[in-house]
């Protein structure tokens, strides 16, 4: 929301989502201001390459600015707030490298007992819902990778045994 101090305050609560494949429009430095004019319409204010522009648009409609395309859809997230005429929002795209650096700072992984296969994972963030989703995804990916690694190791052992069995079958039997 306009004037909000927390950058993640609307995580999964934002009434809209933004999609663009444009490198120009998704640069982290660009501040977008979205003023909701109706349940379906908005004014989008932005500044790119020193030029300021105001674009009138409809949610779900593809917008074009300087040959670049952008779409703002109403959110379907169950946590999302409902869009209201007269509301104003500011947003920026996030630099992936900076986001990863911030995420790493909030993540703590500890192995309380070196002999045990247990990890203690803690993640601190200013938005509890984001922290929960991030940790769940991280743990899910870890378990998936662990499963793939074990599967590959098992498949490797089976392939090794199969090769050894083939080699054994080639050895002539000793006469009785």
Helices and strands as residue ranges (DSSP letters): E 16-19, E 32-36, E 41-48, E 51-58, E 62-65, E 68-74, E 88-91, H 96-106, E 107-110, E 120-123, H 128-170
